[in-house]
Amino acid sequence: MAEQILSKKNPEKSLLVSLTKTGGRNSTGRITVRHRGGGARKIYRVVDFGQEKKGIPGEVTAIEYDPNRRAHLALVQYETGEKGYLLATHGMKEGDRVLCDEVVPVSMGNRMKLKNIPQGSQVYNVELERDRGGKIVRGAGTSAKLLAIEDTYVTLELPSSEVRKISEECYASIGMVSNPEHRYKRIKNAGRSRLMGRRPEVRGSAMNPVDHPHGGGEGRSPIGLKHPKTPWGKPALGVKTRRKKWTDKLIVRRRIKKKRKK
């Protein structure tokens, strides 16, 4: 699998936004997400997940690295003179043409409504609700497979192995997200992890009883509980946390859990 060649240029200034770091804290200063903080300085690139410029052809002028995500970005120059960042497709290169409309040629990087995409195609950056922009299948090297088109829904097999229905009026991009080699990269030292904004984690069993339900005991004692718990005493590991119940009726098959390697 050939690695994508990145352009040697600075990011487009008009598409950069500075974001304030939170360190895992909410508006009142309380830590709501643990083990977050620090990290290398980075500027956010404004990505057009919905490809708002429908019917306007564009040309890829650069494939760029993005410090905020695993996938690469494609800088597109539209015929109107405007520029925009899109999620780069695997295999995309400078000079390629992209187009977003209801019906467009079935070509890598083009975007159109699901009902007009041939069955068996690979798609990514898929909308869950019409005109809300791509929400799922955006990670590096991921793609969904279009299985069937029936009634007003399209059936997709997602990277998680879940099979679900999505409205045929939703848009999706053709191909696979760039940088599939990312899955083989390893964080080789603690410093690299800190640069990514991750702070050290401590096992609950290594804490005192006052700090964690697993804490206490002499030496390497077991947790002493029937089931593992979170630091706040709620059940952990294997407990369902899914909240979007309104989409349950559209799930044809739940994802197949992979067994952990011992």
C-alpha positions as CSV (number, residue, x, y, z in Angstrom):
1,M,0.0,0.0,0.0
2,A,1.8,3.1,-1.3
3,E,2.1,6.0,1.2
4,Q,0.5,9.3,0.1
5,I,3.0,12.1,-0.7
6,L,2.4,15.2,1.3
7,S,2.9,18.7,-0.2
8,K,5.8,20.8,1.2
9,K,3.9,24.0,2.0
10,N,2.4,25.9,4.9
11,P,-1.3,25.5,5.7
12,E,-3.8,27.9,4.1
13,K,-4.0,30.9,6.4
14,S,-7.6,31.8,5.5
15,L,-8.7,28.3,6.7
16,L,-6.9,28.3,10.1
17,V,-8.6,28.9,13.5
18,S,-7.0,29.0,16.9
19,L,-8.8,26.9,19.6
20,T,-8.4,27.3,23.3
21,K,-7.1,24.3,25.2
22,T,-9.4,23.0,27.9
23,G,-7.2,20.4,29.6
24,G,-10.3,18.2,30.0
25,R,-12.1,20.9,32.0
26,N,-15.6,22.3,31.6
27,S,-16.7,25.9,31.8
28,T,-16.7,25.8,35.6
29,G,-13.1,24.5,35.8
30,R,-13.9,20.9,36.8
31,I,-12.1,18.0,35.1
32,T,-14.8,16.2,33.1
33,V,-12.3,14.2,30.9
34,R,-9.4,12.7,32.8
35,H,-5.8,12.3,31.5
36,R,-6.0,15.3,29.1
37,G,-3.6,18.3,29.1
38,G,-0.4,19.8,27.7
39,G,0.5,18.7,24.2
40,A,2.2,20.4,21.3
41,R,0.8,23.7,20.0
42,K,-1.4,23.3,17.0
43,I,-3.9,25.3,14.9
44,Y,-7.2,23.9,13.8
45,R,-7.9,23.6,10.0
46,V,-11.5,24.3,9.0
47,V,-12.7,21.2,7.1
48,D,-15.8,21.3,4.9
49,F,-17.3,17.9,5.9
50,G,-20.5,18.7,4.0
51,Q,-18.8,20.0,0.8
52,E,-21.2,23.0,0.7
53,K,-20.1,24.2,-2.8
54,K,-22.4,21.8,-4.7
55,G,-22.1,21.8,-8.5
56,I,-18.8,23.7,-8.5
57,P,-15.8,21.7,-9.7
58,G,-12.6,22.0,-7.8
59,E,-9.0,21.0,-8.3
60,V,-6.8,19.5,-5.6
61,T,-3.8,21.8,-5.2
62,A,-2.1,20.1,-2.1
63,I,-2.3,17.1,0.2
64,E,-1.5,18.3,3.7
65,Y,-0.8,16.8,7.1
66,D,-3.3,17.7,9.8
67,P,-2.2,17.6,13.5
68,N,-5.8,17.4,14.7
69,R,-6.7,14.1,13.0
70,R,-5.2,10.9,11.7
71,A,-6.3,11.4,8.1
72,H,-4.7,13.8,5.6
73,L,-6.4,16.9,4.1
74,A,-6.8,17.9,0.5
75,L,-6.7,21.7,-0.2
76,V,-9.1,22.3,-3.1
77,Q,-9.2,25.4,-5.4
78,Y,-12.8,25.9,-6.7
79,E,-13.6,27.5,-10.0
80,T,-15.2,30.5,-8.1
81,G,-11.7,31.3,-6.7
82,E,-12.5,30.0,-3.2
83,K,-10.4,27.5,-1.3
84,G,-11.4,24.7,1.1
85,Y,-10.1,21.7,3.0
86,L,-11.7,18.3,2.4
87,L,-10.8,14.9,3.9
88,A,-8.4,13.4,1.4
89,T,-9.2,10.1,-0.3
90,H,-6.6,7.4,-0.3
91,G,-4.7,7.6,-3.6
92,M,-5.7,11.3,-4.2
93,K,-3.0,13.5,-5.5
94,E,-2.3,17.1,-6.7
95,G,-4.2,17.9,-9.9
96,D,-7.2,15.6,-9.3
97,R,-10.6,17.0,-9.8
98,V,-13.5,16.8,-7.3
99,L,-17.2,17.5,-7.6
100,C,-20.1,17.4,-5.2
101,D,-23.7,17.3,-6.5
102,E,-26.8,15.0,-6.6
103,V,-25.4,13.0,-9.5
104,V,-21.7,13.1,-10.4
105,P,-19.3,10.6,-12.1
106,V,-18.4,7.7,-9.9
107,S,-14.8,8.8,-9.3
108,M,-12.5,8.8,-6.2
109,G,-13.2,11.8,-4.0
110,N,-16.4,12.8,-5.7
111,R,-19.5,13.2,-3.5
112,M,-23.2,12.6,-4.2
113,K,-26.4,11.3,-2.8
114,L,-26.3,7.6,-1.6
115,K,-29.2,6.6,-3.8
116,N,-27.1,7.4,-6.9
117,I,-24.0,5.5,-5.8
118,P,-23.6,2.0,-7.3
119,Q,-24.1,-1.0,-4.9
120,G,-20.8,-2.5,-3.6
121,S,-19.0,0.9,-3.6
122,Q,-16.8,2.1,-0.9
123,V,-17.9,5.4,0.7
124,Y,-16.7,7.6,3.6
125,N,-17.7,10.9,5.3
126,V,-21.3,9.8,5.4
127,E,-24.2,12.0,6.5
128,L,-26.6,10.6,9.2
129,E,-29.1,13.3,8.7
130,R,-29.8,15.2,5.4
131,D,-27.8,18.4,4.9
132,R,-26.0,18.1,8.3
133,G,-22.6,17.2,6.8
134,G,-20.6,14.0,7.1
135,K,-20.7,12.6,10.6
136,I,-19.4,9.0,10.4
137,V,-16.6,7.0,8.6
138,R,-14.1,9.8,8.9
139,G,-11.1,8.0,10.5
140,A,-7.9,7.3,8.7
141,G,-8.1,4.3,6.4
142,T,-11.8,3.7,7.0
143,S,-14.6,3.1,4.5
144,A,-18.2,1.8,4.5
145,K,-19.6,-0.7,2.0
146,L,-22.9,0.1,0.2
147,L,-24.9,-3.2,0.4
148,A,-28.4,-2.4,-0.9
149,I,-30.8,0.4,-1.9
150,E,-34.5,-0.2,-1.0
151,D,-37.5,2.0,-0.3
152,T,-36.1,5.3,0.9
153,Y,-33.1,3.8,2.7
154,V,-29.6,2.7,1.8
155,T,-28.0,-0.2,3.8
156,L,-24.3,0.3,4.7
157,E,-21.8,-1.9,6.4
158,L,-19.7,0.3,8.7
159,P,-16.0,-0.2,9.6
160,S,-17.2,-1.5,13.0
161,S,-19.1,-4.3,11.2
162,E,-22.4,-2.8,12.2
163,V,-25.0,-2.8,9.4
164,R,-27.4,0.1,9.4
165,K,-29.9,2.0,7.2
166,I,-29.4,5.6,6.2
167,S,-31.7,7.9,4.2
168,E,-31.0,7.7,0.5
169,E,-31.0,11.5,0.4
170,C,-27.9,11.8,2.5
171,Y,-24.5,12.5,0.9
172,A,-21.4,10.4,1.0
173,S,-17.9,10.6,-0.6
174,I,-16.6,7.8,-2.9
175,G,-13.5,5.9,-1.9
176,M,-11.5,5.3,1.4
177,V,-10.1,7.9,3.8
178,S,-6.4,8.6,3.4
179,N,-3.5,7.4,5.5
180,P,-4.5,3.8,6.1
181,E,-0.9,3.1,7.2
182,H,-1.7,4.9,10.5
183,R,-2.9,1.7,12.1
184,Y,0.6,0.3,12.0
185,K,2.2,3.2,13.8
186,R,3.2,2.9,17.4
187,I,3.7,5.4,20.2
188,K,7.2,4.4,21.2
189,N,7.8,6.5,24.3
190,A,6.0,8.5,27.0
191,G,7.2,11.8,25.6
192,R,5.4,11.2,22.3
193,S,2.2,10.5,24.2
194,R,2.5,13.8,26.2
195,L,3.0,15.7,22.9
196,M,-0.3,14.3,21.8
197,G,-2.0,15.8,24.9
198,R,-2.3,12.6,26.9
199,R,-1.3,12.7,30.6
200,P,-0.3,9.6,32.5
201,E,-3.0,7.1,33.8
202,V,-2.8,5.3,37.1
203,R,-4.4,1.9,37.8
204,G,-7.3,2.0,40.3
205,S,-5.8,-1.0,42.1
206,A,-2.6,1.1,42.8
207,M,-4.7,3.8,44.6
208,N,-5.9,4.1,48.1
209,P,-9.5,3.1,48.9
210,V,-10.5,6.8,49.3
211,D,-9.5,7.5,45.7
212,H,-10.9,4.4,43.9
213,P,-13.2,1.4,44.6
214,H,-10.4,-0.9,43.4
215,G,-7.8,0.6,45.9
216,G,-6.4,-0.7,49.1
217,G,-5.1,-4.0,50.3
218,E,-1.6,-5.3,50.8
219,G,0.6,-5.7,47.8
220,R,-1.0,-6.6,44.5
221,S,-4.4,-7.4,45.9
222,P,-7.4,-8.2,43.6
223,I,-10.1,-5.5,43.4
224,G,-12.3,-7.5,45.8
225,L,-15.5,-6.7,43.8
226,K,-17.9,-8.8,41.7
227,H,-17.5,-6.4,38.8
228,P,-15.0,-3.6,38.0
229,K,-16.1,-0.1,38.8
230,T,-15.3,3.4,37.7
231,P,-13.7,5.9,40.2
232,W,-17.2,7.0,41.0
233,G,-18.6,3.6,41.8
234,K,-20.5,2.9,38.6
235,P,-20.1,-0.4,36.7
236,A,-17.3,-0.5,34.1
237,L,-16.1,-2.8,31.3
238,G,-18.9,-4.3,29.1
239,V,-21.6,-1.8,30.3
240,K,-23.6,-0.3,27.4
241,T,-23.2,3.5,27.2
242,R,-25.1,4.1,23.9
243,R,-27.3,7.2,24.1
244,K,-28.7,7.8,20.6
245,K,-31.7,5.5,21.0
246,W,-33.6,7.2,18.3
247,T,-31.4,5.5,15.6
248,D,-31.8,2.0,17.1
249,K,-34.7,1.2,14.7
250,L,-32.3,1.8,11.7
251,I,-29.7,-0.7,12.9
252,V,-30.0,-4.0,10.9
253,R,-27.1,-5.8,12.7
254,R,-25.1,-4.8,15.7
255,R,-21.3,-4.7,15.5
256,I,-19.4,-7.9,16.0
257,K,-17.1,-7.6,19.1
258,K,-13.6,-8.7,18.4
259,K,-12.0,-10.9,21.0
260,R,-9.0,-9.4,22.8
261,K,-5.6,-11.1,22.2
262,K,-4.1,-12.6,25.3
